[in-house]
Amino acid sequence: MTHANDTDPVTPAAPLGGPVDPRLLEILVCPVSKGTLRYDRERGELVSEQAGLAYPIRDGIPIMLPDEARRLDG
């Protein structure tokens, strides 16, 4: 018997924030540092190590506003 909140071990979970077009990920840069971004699929965000910021992805759309970004710890 399965329950509504059981996860199917065969089907990978959808990325948090929704899927992002890989072509978009290739051209986006951090608006603060102008450096490259790392896609953190598990957290659903684009990470700029240089700026120390993580930009959220909502409904598959990266929100590239510094005011919306999360500061990276340490």
C-alpha positions as CSV (number, residue, x, y, z in Angstrom):
1,M,0.0,0.0,0.0
2,T,1.3,3.5,-0.9
3,H,0.5,6.8,0.6
4,A,0.0,10.1,-1.1
5,N,3.3,11.5,0.1
6,D,5.4,8.5,-0.6
7,T,8.0,9.0,-3.3
8,D,8.5,6.7,-6.3
9,P,12.1,5.6,-6.1
10,V,12.2,5.0,-9.9
11,T,11.0,8.4,-11.0
12,P,13.5,11.2,-10.4
13,A,12.0,14.2,-8.6
14,A,11.4,17.3,-10.7
15,P,13.9,20.1,-10.0
16,L,12.8,22.6,-7.4
17,G,11.6,25.8,-9.2
18,G,10.8,23.9,-12.3
19,P,12.9,22.8,-15.3
20,V,15.1,25.4,-17.0
21,D,16.0,25.4,-20.7
22,P,19.6,24.3,-20.9
23,R,20.3,26.8,-23.7
24,L,19.3,29.6,-21.2
25,L,21.7,28.3,-18.6
26,E,24.5,28.5,-21.2
27,I,24.1,32.2,-21.8
28,L,23.2,33.6,-18.3
29,V,25.8,35.3,-16.2
30,C,25.6,36.8,-12.7
31,P,24.3,40.4,-13.0
32,V,26.7,41.4,-10.1
33,S,30.0,39.8,-10.9
34,K,29.3,39.0,-14.6
35,G,30.8,35.6,-13.8
36,T,29.5,32.1,-14.6
37,L,26.7,30.5,-12.7
38,R,26.4,27.0,-11.4
39,Y,22.9,25.3,-11.7
40,D,22.0,23.8,-8.4
41,R,19.1,21.5,-9.5
42,E,18.4,20.2,-6.0
43,R,17.9,23.7,-4.5
44,G,16.3,25.2,-7.7
45,E,18.7,28.1,-8.0
46,L,21.6,29.5,-10.0
47,V,24.7,30.0,-7.9
48,S,27.3,32.7,-8.4
49,E,30.4,31.7,-6.3
50,Q,32.1,35.0,-7.2
51,A,29.3,37.2,-5.9
52,G,28.3,34.9,-3.1
53,L,24.7,34.8,-4.2
54,A,22.2,32.2,-5.3
55,Y,19.4,33.3,-7.6
56,P,16.0,31.5,-7.3
57,I,14.3,29.7,-10.2
58,R,10.5,30.1,-10.2
59,D,8.3,28.1,-12.6
60,G,11.4,27.4,-14.7
61,I,12.4,31.1,-14.9
62,P,15.6,32.3,-13.3
63,I,15.0,35.4,-11.2
64,M,18.3,37.3,-11.8
65,L,17.6,40.2,-9.4
66,P,20.2,40.7,-6.7
67,D,17.5,41.7,-4.3
68,E,15.8,38.3,-4.8
69,A,19.0,36.4,-4.4
70,R,20.0,34.4,-1.3
71,R,23.4,35.1,0.3
72,L,25.7,32.1,0.4
73,D,26.9,31.0,3.8
74,G,30.6,31.4,4.6
